[in-house]
Every structure is written in structure tokens, then in C-alpha cells.
Amino acid sequence: MDKKWVYVELESLLEDIKDVQEDIDGDRFPDPGPLSIEAWIAQRLYELKDFEGATLFARKVPENPTAQRVLRQIALFRERTQEQQRGWSFTRKYLQQPWSVSNLSLGIAYAVRRYDLEPFCPLGQWLLRGLSKRDSSKSDVHLLQGWYAFERGDYEGAVASAKKAIELDPQYAKAWIALGFFAQKKGDVATSLTAFRQTLELYPGYPKRDVLEELMARLEASAVATPEADKEPVQGAA
């Protein structure tokens, strides 16, 4: 069914029940309650991640505080998502733009890991060691070192490298999600959950968000079942 017809039917339904105040969304409160029909629909569509529909209805009542909040939230979602997308791909940043010794070295080290070129792992590690000495302020150097350590089974080293990458760039979701996976493998559920939550805070449009949220739900369940898994959360989480 065309979404436009769904919007029309939903608006018509709200119009029919607005005086009766039925609870149609199951939250135990009458709908649309104190909100205007347009603001109520905008809020519900936003919660369903239908930003196109939410924007459509919010713009019908531009002076409504709820509608204004919905538009701000959508704008922030898109801004954060676009920002993370620009810096996410190592292929685009380094393999496709090897215009400096640093980029070329990072590109080679990444390609070795990305394409499972195991015989060349010592070369990748050597390049990263050299980069960390020459340019220790680059978060991607530490992030790649973390992945190399992770794949060697050195989870302690992987966590330390990811934390260093985050220290250099606290807004880098790619480093936070790596920390989440490294800490999970190390058995530090609290740090892993903190890192995954921060990932989604910084990158709300993460393409595999559903998969990550499912993993987080399993980790939360395991933390409840095993209290000793609770450890001090990583510092620096917003």
C-alpha cells in the first residue's frame, strides 16, 4: 500500500477518535491526548524511523513544540549519520586516496587485514609500528593496530589500542564499535555495552543497527545472569 494512503487513513482515524480519546498505540494513554493530530502522528512516525512521514506532518504544524522537536531530532540524526559515513570507509580514505606515505602505509596495512593476506601480516604490523612512531596522533593507526591485535588473540592489546583511538577522536564511532567487539571478546560486558551505546549515539543511522541492538540485548541479558561480568565502564562515554 502507498504510504501516502496510510498517512491519510491514519489522520482520518485520529480525527474520528479525537473526542473519544481511545488508546490506539497501546501505551495506556488516550490518543492523541494533549497533542494536535499532526504532532502526534509526527512523533509516532519518528519513533518508527519513518522520517519522511514525520517531517511531512511536523511541517503542517511548524509552531507546535513537539513538531519542532521531531524536526530537530531528524536533523541531528541525519547530521550525525552523514558525519560518520564520511569517515567510515578505510577503502575510500586510504586505498582510493594514497596521496601520502602515511595514507599509502595505512592503505596497505588495511588491505592486508581486509583481504586476509596472512603472509603479509608482518608487513602490515611493521607499517603500523612505523606510523605510530611518526604520527601517533592519527586515530586510525591505533584502530588498525587494535584489529591486528584482536586477530592475534591479544584482546587486552586490542582494547588498549581502541581506547587510544577514542582518546584521540572521541567522536569516532568506528573506534567505539571496535572497542565494543574487543571488550566483548575479552569478557568485559560493561565496557562492551558502553561502547556499543556510544556507537549508536554517534552514528544513529548505522546500517547494521538492528544487528548491533540484538547483540546488545544478548549482552545485557548475560550481564544480568552473571553479575560478576559487571565491570567499571570505559571512561569518556558521553
N, C-alpha and C positions, 0 to 999 in steps of 0.2 A: 504494500500500500504506500502511496506517495505520502511523505512526511507532512506535506502541506495540508493534506486532508486530516491527518492525525491532529495537527495543531488546531484546525477548525473545529473538529469534534471535541477536543479537549476544552477549548474555550467555550463551546456551546454547553458542554456538561457543567462546567463551573458556573456559567450564567444561570443554568436551571436550578442548581442546588445552593446558590449563594445565600438565599434567605433561610434555607433549611439547615445549612451548615453541617453537612454529612462529612464523615471521615473517609475520604476516598483513597488516601495514600497509606492508611494503616498505621499512622503514628499516634493514634488515640486523641488527636486534636481535630476539631471541626475545620473543614476547608471551604473557602480559602482563609478563614479566620479573619484577623485584622488586616490582612494584605489585600491589595487590589487583585483582581483575577490575573492581570498581566504580570504583576510582580510575583505572584505565587507560581505561575507557570514558568516564568524565567528562572526562579530559584530551583524548582524541581528539575527542569531540563539541564541546568548547570550541574546539578548533582549526578545526573545521568550521563554527563560528559557530552551532551548534545549542545555544543557551544553555538552552533548556527541558530538553532531554535531559541536558545536562551537569549542570545543577542537580539533576535527579532522581537521577542516580547518585551525585553528590558527597554528597548528603544521606543516602545509605544508609550511608556510612562517615564520619561527621562528625569522627572523631578522626584520620583519615588526613591527613598533611601535604599531599599532592598534592591531595586533595579540598578541603581548606581553601584552598589557593592558587587553585584553579579558582573557588571561590565568591567570593574576594576580587577576582579579575580580572574576573569577570562584574559584580560590584557596581561596580567602578571604571569599567568600560565604560559601564554604564548611567548612572552619575552624571555622567561627563564628557559623554556624549551629550545628556542632558537639560539640562545647564547650557548647552551651545552652542545647542541648539534654542530655548531661551527667548530668547536674544538675537540669533538669526539673521535673522529676518524684519523688514526695514525697513517693509514694509507694515503689519505689526501694531504695530511700535513707534512709527511716525510718522504714517502715513496714517490709521490707525484710532484714534490717540490724540493728536490735535493740540491738546493742552490747554495748550500754552505757545507763545510766539513762536518759541522755539528748535525745538520739535517741528514746528510748522507749517512753518517755513522748511525744515527738513530733509525733511519730507514732500513739499513742492513740488519741491525740488531732486531728490529721488529719483524722483518721478513723471515729471519731465521726461526723465530718463535712462531710466527703466524703460519708458516708453511711447513712446520715440523722438520726443518733441516737439521736434524740432530748432529750430524758430523761437524756442523759449523757452529754449534753452541759455544765452544771455547772462544771462537772469533767474536761472537755476539757479546759474550761476557767481557772480553778484553776491550772491545769498543766502548762498552758502558762504563767500565772502570776508568778508561781514559777520559770519557766525557764528564764523569763525576769529579775528576780532579781539575779539569779545565773549566767546567761550567756547572758547579754544584747547585746553582740556583734554579735550574730547569727541572720542573716537577716531573716531566715525562721521563727523564733519565732515571729517577728513583722509582717511578712507577714500573718501568720495564725491568729494572733490577728486581723489583718485587715479584714480578711474574716469573722471571728466571729462577729466583729462589723458591717460589711456590712449586714450580715443576720439578725442582730437585728434591722436594720434600722438606725444604728448610722453611717451615711455616713461621717460625719465630723471626727469621730474617725477612720473610715476605711482609709480615705485619710491620716490622720496623721501617722497611722501605716505603710502604704505603703511607705510614704516618708522616714520614719525612716529606713525601709528595704533597700531602694535605697541609702540612705546616707551611710549605712554600706557596700553596694555592688552595686556601680553604674553600673556595667556591667551585672546585673542580670535581664534578660528580663522578667522573671516570675513576678518580683516585679513591673516592669514598666507596664505590661499589666493589672495587678491588679489595679494599680493606675488609669489607663485609665478607667476601668469599675467603680471604686468607684467615680471618679470625674464626670463621665458622669451622674451617678445617683444623685449626689449632684447638678448637673446643671452647672458645670464648664466645658464648652465645650472646651475652650482654653487649659486647663490643660489636659483634656482627650485626645485631638488630639496630643498634645506634647508627652504624654506618649505612645500612640499607635505608633507614628512615631519612637520613640526611641526603642520600642519593635521590630519593623521590621528592624531597623538599626542593632540591636544587634543579632537578630535571623531571618535572611533573609529567611531561609527555614522553617519558622513556618508553620506547616501543615494546619492550617486554615487561611492562609494569605489572600485568596480571600474573605473569610467571613469578616475578620477584615478590609480589604480595602473597602469593601462595606459599612460597618458601618461607617468608617471614611468619606466616601463620603457623607453619610447622615448627619453626624455631621457638616461637612464643609458647606453643604447647609443650615442647620439650623442656623449656625453662621452668614452666610450672610443675612439670612432672619430676624435674631434677633440680631442686633449689640450689644445690652446690654449683650449678652451672652459672649462677649469677655472679658476675664479677664487676669491678668498677668500670663504668662506661668510659670509652675513649674521650679524652679531653678535646675541646674545640667544637663539639657539635652545637649547632645553633638551635 
